[in-house]
Amino acid sequence: MSFTSEVKDELAHVPPVCSHCERATLAALVRIEGTLFISGQGRYRVEVATDVPSVARLVIGQLHSLYHLKTDLTVRRSVLHQTPNYLINVPAQAQLAEALRDMGVLSEDGLETGIQPSLVDKQCCAAAYLRGAFLGSGFVSNPRGDFHFEITVETEDMAAGLVELMARKQIKARVMQRRSSYMVYLKSGAAIMEFLAYAGAHKAALAMENERVIKSVRNDVNRTINAEVANQAKATGAAFDQIVAIRTVLEKRRIETLPPALQEFVRLRVAHPNASLKELGQMAEPPLSKSAVYHRVRRIEQMAREVESE
């Protein structure tokens, strides 16, 4: 089961907070995932498709309990993905038109393009509507990869309405037009977790938080390792340059002619080509500070330049 299906399954089992929450969830589901067929004046038929069995049960149960509508269920199997798909058919019947108006699918002027305000007056109903919207056409990527979240709708008004509902909870969503549809999307992991928690998918939000922490720790470790590798490469390059300078000096001068301090540094550097200046200082007799060792490096390099110029 994909992470999106797991989230939808969890959301399908969220209990309503008030007596109007179920209507808000069903209204969003039918608006976003339903297809309306008109066969004459006042004669309507609706189809709702989903690949999550718990969502199919939710739609059928709420259509029965809220509006006493008859439904037919057809289970189809995807040839491509070899997964079942559930098609819920709501045939033409006397009370369907009124139910569609109550769910904000129909208005006095025809099809509703936005969100009916009475459905989302209360905060719990706004959360329920967002829950239904995600159950309809939501997608959230597996948190082990890049964070991505989207809900696809058909009208710009509906997209703007969803953005406004999220903004009530300080969740910043954006809209992008994609061919004939509109995508409401979130990119921030924090925003996605906030949405999941607000809609009622607390288990999924916790799973995302765990992955976010793991990613943060992994990134910190990678940054530390990269810094250490870079420092090591830098130190190795510097040590190589020092050995080249030592070789240049010793090609013209015997080591016994060098000051004792430089003789000690030359012997330590040649014996320990990968050691840092701090480590070389600790090996000296008596031990030297890093700055003292660096001073000797500069003297050797200066002597090498003098030898090359002769």
N, C-alpha and C positions, 0 to 999 in steps of 0.2 A: 504494500500500500504506500502511495506517495505521501509526502509530508502534507501536501494540500488536502488529500483525502482524509488524513488523520485529523487535521484541523477542522474540516467540515463535519466529520463524524462527532468530534467533541462539541462543536457548536450546535449540532442538531439535537443534543441532549441537554442544552442549557434550559433550566426551568424559567418560566416567565416571572417577572417581578410584580407586574400588575395585570389587571384583567384585559388590558389593551395591547400588551406586548406581543401576544401571539398573532394578533391581526397585523401588527407592524411587520413582523418577520415574514408572514405569508405574503403580505402586500409586496414587499421588496422582491421576494423570490419569484412571484408571478410576473411582476413588472419586468424583471431583468432576464429571467430564464424562460418565461412563458411565451407562447406564440398564440396570438388571437386570430381566430377565423370568423368572418362575418358572412352569413348565408342569407341575409335578408334583414328587413327592418326589425331591429331589436332581437335578432337571432344570432347568438354568439356560441362559439365553441373554443375551448382553450386546451393547449397541450403544454406540458411541462416535462422537460427531460433532465435527467441527472444520472451520473454513474456511481453515486454513493447511496447504498441501500437505506441508510438511516435518514438521509434527506428525503428520499421517496416516501418513506413512512411518515415523516413529519408533514409533508405536503398533503398527503392523502388524509391523515388524521385531522389536520386543521381544516381542510375543506369540508370534511364531514361534521366536525364539532362546531365550527363557527358559522357555517352557512348551510349545512345539511344538503350538500351537493352530491350528486351521484358521480362516481369516477370509475374509469376502467384503467387497468394497469397492463402494460405489455413489456415483457422483458426481452430485450434484444442483446445480441452479442457482437461486439466489435470485431470485425475480421482482422483489422490491423493490430489491435492491442490484445485481442482475446480476453476482453473484460466485459462484464454485463453492463447494459445501459437500460435504465428504467424510463419508460414513456408513460406519463400519466395523462390520460385523456379525460377532459371534463366536457361531456356532450351538452348539446343545447338543451336547456331546461328553464322553466319559468323564473326561478329565483337567481339565475346566473347573472343577468344584467345588473340587478341591484347589488349583488355581491361584488361585481367588478367596479361599480361606482364606489362602494364602501372601501375597497382596497386601493382606490386612487388610480385604477387603470383607465376608467372612463370618467369624463367630466361632462358638464352640460354642453360643451362645445365639441365633444368627440373624444379622441384619445388624449389622455393627460401626458404631457412631456416632462414635467418636473415631479417633485415630491409633494403630495398633498399635506399641507401644514398640520392638519388635525391628527395625522398619523404619528407625528414626531414631536408633539407638544412637550411631553415629559422626557426627562433625560433617559429614563429606563427604556422608553419606547424608541428614542433615537438610537440607543445602543442595539435594541432589538431589530430596528430597520437595517442598520449596518450589518448586523449578523445575517439577516436574510439576503442582503446584497452579496455578501461574500459566499454564502451558501449557493447563490445562483451562478455567479460567474467569477468567483474569486480565485486567485492563484497566489501562492507564497512558496518561494524556493526553499529547498532544504537548507537549514541554517548552517550546515557544515561547509556550504559553498558561499557564494556571494549573496548578500541579502537582497531580495527583490520581492515586491508585493504589488499586485494589481487587481482591479475590478473593472471588467469591460462592460460598457453600457451602450445603448443605441443613440441616445440624444444628449446634446450638450447641456440641456437643462437638468437632466438627471445627474450627469457628471458633476455639475456645479452644486447640485443639492447634496450629493455625498460629501463633496469637499467641505461644504458648510457644516454638515453634521459632525465631521471629524474635527473641524476647527473649534467647535464647542468644547472639545476635550483637549484643545491645544495640540492636536495632531495635524501637522502640516502636510497636506497632500497636494499633488499637482495633476494636471490633466494634459493628455497628449492625444491629438486626433490620429487615428490609425485607419486609413481608408474610410469606410462608412460608419465607423464606430468611434467611441471615445474611451480612453484608458485612464482611469484614476489610479495613480501609482504612488508608492512610498519607496524610498531608497535607503533611508536611515534605519539601521537595526533597532535603535531606540524607539523610533516612530512605529515600526512594525510591531514590536513588543507591546507598546502602548495600545495599539489598535486591538491586538489579540486579547489583551486583558480586559479592555473596555467592552468588547463584544462577548466575552465570557469564556474564551479559550485559555484559561489560566495554565493548564498543563502544557499547552504548546508554547505559551509565553515563557514559562519556566525553562523549557527545553532550549528555546532561543537564547535565553540569558546564560544558560550553562555553556552553550557553544560560543557565545560572545566572550565569556570569561576565558575559555580555552584559547580562542583566537588571540585575545589580548596577551595572555601569558606566552603563547607561541611567538607572537610578534616581538615581545620584549626579549625573549631568549634569542631570536634570530638577530635582532639589532645588536645585542651584546656580543654574540659570536662574530657578526660581521665587523664590529668595531675592533674586537681582539685580533681577527685575521688581518684587518687593515693595519693595525698597530704593529703586528708581527712582521707583516710585509715591509712596512716602513723601516722597522728596526733592522731587518735582514739586509735591506738595501743600504742602510747607513753603515752596517758592519762591513759589507762588501767594499764600499768606498774607502773605509778605513784601512782594510787589508791592502787594497791597491796602493794607497798612500804609503803604507809601511814598506811595501815591496819597492816602490819608487825610491824611497829614502835609502833602503838597505842596498840597492844596486850601486850606490855611490859612496855610502859610508858604512863602516863596520858598526855593529850594534854597541860594541864596547865604547865607542866614541860619543854615544848619546848620553845625555844626563841620566842619572839613575832613575828618576821618575818616569822618563820616557822609555827606558829599557824595560821597566816593570810593566808598563802599559802594553808595549809591543809583545812581550812574552805572553801576557794574559789574553790579548786579543787573538793572537795566532793560535793559542791553545784552546780558546773558547770562541770560535767564530760566530756562533749563534746567540751568545749571551748579550743581554742588554747592558747599557752603561751602568745601571744600578747594580746589576749582578757582578759586573767586573769590579766595581768599587768595593763590594762585599768580599771579594776574593783577595783584594790587595792587602799588603802588610805595611803599616796598619790599614784598616778599612778606610775607604775614601767616600766622600759624598758624590752624588751623580754629577754635580756641577764641577767638582775637582777633576773627575775623570774626563768630562767634556772639555775642560781646559787643556788637558793633555792631548785630546783628539785634535783640537785646533792647532796646537803646536806642531804635531806630526804633519797635519795637512799643509801648514804654512811651510814647513821644511820641504815637503814634496813639491810644492809650487816653485820654491827657490831652486831645487835640484833640476826641475824641468826647464827652468829659464836659463840655466847655466850653459 
